[in-house]
Amino acid sequence: MNRLTKKLFALTAALLLSLALAAPAYAADAAQTAGQDNTIGLKAIAAGIAVGVAAAGGAVGMGLSTAKASESIARQPEAEGKIRTTLMLGLVFIETAIIYALLVVILIIFVL
């Protein structure tokens, strides 16, 4: 067997094992869960996805802007002050967007 097949087999075995061990969790009595509100779990999933996407997008944006600013300073050292000022302003705007996403998530969890 080549390495890819072995890795695929190990991944499949781990997936099947985890599904087999999680089966009792799915065997809950329907009468117990009939009167419960299931939106709490959905809110948690939505909040996690929203914060994750916002943080990942912000991290990529910050990384790219920092890299481009470093390249610009390396090409034109005399414009370092203007480049750094523009970089900091851009980073502040990116961070503000991430904080707004966090506020929306908090509203989703506690208000809706």
Secondary structure, DSSP 8 states (H G I E B T S, - for coil): --HHHHHHHHHHHHHHHHHHHHHHHHT--HHHHTTS--HHHHHHHHHHHHHHHHHHHHHHHHHHHHHHHHHHHHH-GGGHHHHHHHHHHHHHHHHHHHHHHHHHHHHHHHT-
